[in-house]
Amino acid sequence: MPDVPEKFKKFQTAAGVFRKFDKVLFWGPPKVGKSRGIFGFPGPRLVIDVREGGCQMYAEPDDVILTMERPKDIVEAWEWGCSEAKKGTFATLALDSGTGFWERTRDEGTEPITKAGKDVRFQDWASIKKPSNKFLDLAMRVPANVVVTAWQKETVADESSGAFKPKKVDLARIEGKFPYLFDYMFSLDQEDDALGRPTGKYQMTFIGGRVPPTVPAGSIYPGKSWSFPAKGSEVRTAKQVYDEVIGWLRPYKEAGGVPTLMGLDEEQYQKSWEELENSITDEAVGKVIRLLQGITSPAQWRQKTIELSQITTGLGGDSAREIQKLVDRKRADLGLL
């Protein structure tokens, strides 16, 4: 083995090592058990309910459910959950649903641009996607299990059976919003008979993921399905489903070593994120200054309000306060305060 230079040793991870905690996607149409699946994972749990509803009925006393829809609130709550997970407060963090979060992030970021009668440009997406990028960064590094649910929106008729099946493009879209996050991805659906009639069972199918190489061949593979009764004496608890589908993989992961984090340590990670935040802030402040310099009358101010909102979308904390000071000063100069 080559001798790794000292400056790179802090980045080195051992061969065969897996992440200690599971990052899982549950994807499917409504009412097939996506939210319920969250509660099979170890608790206590923090669940952010993006106004989906449903997860409250499965929560246990030591779980925390937060119902919210503004991307800024969701990211701040997730950041708090991550800090609590580092203390051992939460074993699992969940976002229900990732689709709802992404759509609200996209709409909030693009609305000021389209209202101004402009097209969304490629360079605008760095600011628009800031909340989802921050969520992804935190989710990948938090020392806890992470569960994200996602909607299956479109279906297509299967030529052989006539039954409607999900379009793969749906999955590609949601996975693309959270790249490299998921260890395991599952689709959930109602199980139908040959004529397309409900059987009273739910089906869970493994779509793909990072399976430890020590897992016996044929134990799990894309397309492997599990069937669970929806009613009667054979109904399984969420924990039983978790143990049967995901939990049994843990010993194989632990056999290879289970680091909490890979790559940058926490201090370096925080520094890298602060540098990114500062670069985005500096760019936004520069745009605001140039915009304000060109405003010389109250009429121009009213015309430029939407453009100003477009620049500042997604900014918070010190950067938002700094920009607000500039805005207040210009409004005072124009006699608008």
N, C-alpha and C positions, 0 to 999 in steps of 0.2 A: 504494500500500500504506500503511495507517495506521501512524503512528509508535507502536511498542510501548513502553509505559512501562518504564523501566530495571529495575524490580523484577520484571517478568515476562519479561525477555529470557533469563534463565537457563532458563526452561521452554520456550522457543520451539524448534520443529524445522521444518526446511525442507519445503516441499511436494514430493511425489514421492519422499521418502526412505523406504527400507525398512530393517528390522533386518538387520544384517550376518549374523547366524547363523540357521540354520534350526531351528525348533521343530516337531517332527513326531510325529504319533500313528500307530502301527500297530495296527490292531484286527482281531481275527478269532478263529476257533476254534483249538484246539491243533494243533500240528504242521503249520503252514502257512508258517513262515519268518519269524515276527515277530521272534524273538530274533536270527536270522541277519541280518535286515535292519539291525540296529544296526551291524554290522561293515562295512557299505558306507560309513558316514560316516567322515570323516577321523579319524585317530588322532594321538596316543594317546587312549585312551578310558577313562573311569571308568564301570563298569557296576555298578549295585546290583541284585543278584539277590535278589528277595524270595522266596527259597526256591522259585523256579520251576525252576531247573536248565535246562541246554541251552545257555546262552550261553558256558559255559566252553570248549566244543569249538571255538568259532569265534575265541576270543581270540588275539591276537598277543602277542609277548614284552613289548612296552612298554605293554600294556593292564593295568588294575587291575580285578579282579572282587572285589566284596565281597558275601558271602552273609549276609543278615540278615533279621529279620522284625519286630523291635520298632520301632514308629514313631519313638520317640525316637532310637534308633541310626541309623535311616535318614536322619532329618533332619540329625543331626550329621555323618554321613558325606557327605551332599550339600553341607552348608555347607563342609566341608573341601575337597570337590571344586571348589566354586565359587571358593574362595580360590586353589586351585592353578591353575585355569583362567585367572585373572587374571594369573598369572605365566607362562602359556604352557605349563604342564605337560600339560594336557588340551585337546584340540580338541573333544571330544564327551563329553557326560555322558548316561547313559541310566538309566532306571528300568524294570526288568523284573520284575513288571509294576505298572502304576499301579493296576489293579484290586485286586491283592493288598495293596498299600500302603493304599489307601483302606479296604478291608474290615477290616484289622487296626486302623487308626486308629479307625474307627467302633466296632468291638467293644470295644476297650480303653477307649474313652471312655464307652460306654453300660452296660457290664457292672456297674460299681459302683452305678449308678442303679437298674437293674432288679433287682439282688440285694437292694437295700434295699426292694423292693416298690413302687417309684415309677415313674411314667411319665416318659419323657424330654420335657422341656419345650423350647419354642423357645429360651429364653434359655440353655439348657445347651449348645447347639451351638457357641457362641463358644469354649468351653473344649474341647469334643470335637474340633472341627475345627482346633485350633491347629497340630498337626503338618503337616496337609495345606496349611493356609494359608501356613505358613512355607516349605514346599517350593515352593509355587506362586510366592511372592514371589521366592525365590532363582532359580528356573528362568526366570522372565521376564526377569531382569536379568543373568544370567551371560553373560559374553562367550565363549560356546561354543555349539556345536550341542547341542540337547536332543532326546532320543528317549524317548518313553514308549510302552510296549506295553500293550494292554488286551485282556481276554477278551471274546469274543462268547459269551454264555451261553445265550440263547434263540433258537429258530428257529420259523418259522411256514410252513406249507405254502402254496406258490404255486398259486393256483387254475388258472392256465393250463397249467403244466407238471407240477404235482404235486411238484416238487422243493422241498426245504426251504431257506428263505432266512432270513437274520438279521432279527430284529425291530429296527426303527429305534430303539425305546425304549432298547435296550442302549447304543447309541452316545450318545444324548442324556444318559444317566446318567453315563457316564464323562467326556464332554466337560464336563458340568456340574460335575464334581469339580475340573476344572482350567480354569476359564473364561478365555477370551481368550489362552490360552497358545500354541495351535498355529497355525503358519503353513500347514501342509499336513496333511490327514488322509487316510489310506488304509485301505481294508479289504483283508485278505488271505484267500484261501480256496482250497480245492482246486477245480480246474476239472472239471466233469462234462459228459457228453454229454447228448443229448436225453432219454435214458432214466434219467438220474441216476447213471450209472456213472462212476467216476474215469477221467480221460483220461491221467493221468501228468503233468499240468501244474498249475502254480499260477497263480492270477490275482490281480493287484493292481489295485485300482480306486480312483481319486481320488474322495473323498467331498466335499471342499470345502476352502477356505482362502483365504489372501491371495495372489492371483496378481498380479504386477506388471502394470500396464495396458499396458506396452510389449511384452508377450508377444504374438506373432501370434495373431489370433483363430482359435479352433478347435484350437490346439495342446494345450491342456489345459482340461478342463471337468469338472464333476461327472458321474460315470458313465463317464469315459474309463478304459479298462482296458488292462493289459499282461499278456501270457501268457508264462510262463517254464517250460521243461521241467524236470521234477524229477529226471530221470536221463538217461544217455546222453551223447554227445559235445557236445550243444547246451546242457548245463547252464551257467548263467552264475554268475560269482562275485558275492558280495554287492556288491563295488565296481562291477561292470558294471551290476547292477540299479540301484544308486544313481545312476550316471551317466545311465542311460537315463530314469529316472523323475523324479529330483529335481535332480541335478547340473547339467543343462543350463539350469535356470532361473537359476542364480547370475549369469551375465553381465547378465541383464535387471535383476536387483536392484542390481548394482553400478553400472549405468548411471545409476541414480537417486540414488546416494549411500548410504552404509552406516554409519550411526552404530552404535556399540556399545550405547549406552543412549539412552533417550528420557526426557525429563522430568527428574526429580530427579537431581542428581549423587550420587556415592557417599556423600559426607558427609551430605547432606540425607536420603538414603534411609535410612542407618543411624540417624540421629536419629529419623526418623518411625517406624521399626520399634521402637526403644527406647521411644518414647513409648507405643506400643501395648502392648508387653510390660509396661511399668510399670503401665498402667491395668488390665490383666488381673491382674497380681500384687497390686496394691493391693486390688482387689475380692476376690480369693481370701483374702488375709491378713485382711481385715475379716470375711469369713464365718467363718474359722477362729477368730478371737478371740471372736466372738459365740457360736460353738458351744462352745468350751472354757469360756466363762464360765458356761454353763448346766449343765456337768457337775460334780457334787458328790460322786460316789461311784464306786468301781470298777465297780459294776453298770451305771451309766449310761455309763461309758467303753466297756464292751463293746458296749452298744447303739448307740453313736454312731460306732463305728469305721468302718463302711461309709460312713456319711454324710461322714465326714472324708475318706475315700479319694476319694469322688465330687468333692469340692471341689478336691482337689489333683491330680487327673488331668491329665497333660500339662505340669505345671510342672517346671522344672528349674533348675539353676544357683543363683544367689543367692537367688531366691525360694523354692526348695525348702529351702535351708539355713535361711532365716529362719523358715519355717513349722516346720521340724523342731525348732528351738530352743524355739518356743512349745509344741509337743507334748511335748517332753522335760520342760519345766518343769511342765506340768500333770500328767504321769505321776508326777513326783517328789512333787508335792503330794498325790497320791492314794496314794502308797506303792507304786507299780507298777514302780519302777526298782530 
